[in-house]
């Protein structure tokens, strides 16, 4: 895999190499005027200036005062495609359960059921791990061990025999469910299975018993089946609302912020508006002496009066554009849409958590030197995030953490542009 | 870091600059722009580099940010097809390059950083502003997606 990917694009083309050489030859001895100007500008102006370079994205950075390490084997959250499942806030959590049979040991690591969908993670180990290694076929193929080695190669190298675990079919109190094994992974010699099963909706008030029964891969064998059963129970939910302290000129307007802890995970939910950020940026982009063009109902202001959708366009100055909330046209004023950048979930996915205990202050962020300090590293494992309602004025952002990972205490939220310029933070207590 | 040392370190990073910018952008002219812009930014911000041992990772981070900016500029336009430069200049692995570029960028980039640049999960996570768990997941997903695309492309099996 490594060799192939490394060679995928071939060697460095001569023209690419020449371009870098040319850049290196032209390196200015002093910092450029632009860089010097940027350094002299106050922070708010710096950020506004950056909008003139079409490089803008909004980032929210949560800054924490406490380091927490989250260890980890694969759990359900690792399989959720980087998105928190809002239903998971209503889940029923499982107690760990284990069973033996067919030569292997099967343990339920996590299982959640939201009334419709059962998700689970099982680990499977060979009972005699000195001589066997478990294997499971999924979608007609076998997973690789760590690195590029197939499990067959691994077994040959270590002299172990393969132990096919067959399928593990869950059953919720008489409801046989269709198999839905989604992913199979290895952690060393432990096989980790993740499945999602749609089952008939159940009332969640009473405990529900779940069985996992393995099929016997060898019908001539008299080995006993492995049966693992456990009870699902309703999760507890602890919700804490933050008090928001923000200055009148803060570019982030927090509508709501809360921390929800369930037995399954922690969720930080924040709803905010960045309208002032947009206005400030738009203000910096317009020149008071330039004539722009817009339409009565149009969202954008244009440099080019013949830009698309400009029927009925009229000339307008900076003050008018700002008063009417017109945003710079992404086509004729820089190839980027401020609104789309700000409210685009892809870019807002860049939320990160920071811990800066050695700095005495809570914030610490430079998009280019985050690796360099040796401090301020984020140790809280963000397991997923989701932006919703981003097309409206209020953005709802949910970040999911490992259960118990989100610390108590004060948080600071700051808006940053991609160059790390920070706006006035908002304090959550 | 003085200019001589900076030039030496950048020259040593040329293969990384090429591979990462190509995997981000899929077009040689854009890759040249991104790499060149990243080198200039790195030079401008060299004073912020407190530990020169991390120069390569630091430069990678700047390159990723620069490449993302270029992608944002493209965002309003239809998805750019794989540039013919790739197949013209990558020779026998062109099928792999084509397949790789069909893997979604959020998986493609960590895949490239891990396998081609030998970066650790943690370094990739820090470079991309993600958690290690998400990076691991994306690499796994990327591997599967790459395999699917290779099979579609030319029946390749690992």
Interface residues (C-beta under 8 A of the other chain):
Chain A: X1 X2 X4 X5 X6 X7 X8 X9 X10 X11 X12 X13 X15 X16 X17 X19 X20 X22 X23 X24 X27 X28 X29 X31 X32 X35 X54 X55 X57 X72 X77 X78 X79 X81 X82 X148 X185 X330 X331 X335 X336 X337 X340 X341 X347 X350 X352 X366 X367 X368 X369 X370 X371 X372 X373 X374 X377 X378 X381 X382 X383 X384 X418
Chain B: X3 X6 X7 X10 X11 X14 X15 X17 X18 X19 X22 X23 X28 X31 X32 X35 X36 X39 X40 X41 X42 X43 X44 X45 X48 X49 X50 X51 X54 X57 X58 X61 X62 X65 X68 X69 X72 X73 X74 X75 X76 X85 X86 X89 X90 X91 X93 X96 X97 X100 X111 X112 X115 X116 X118 X123 X126 X127 X129 X130 X131 X132 X133 X134 X136 X137 X138 X140 X143 X158
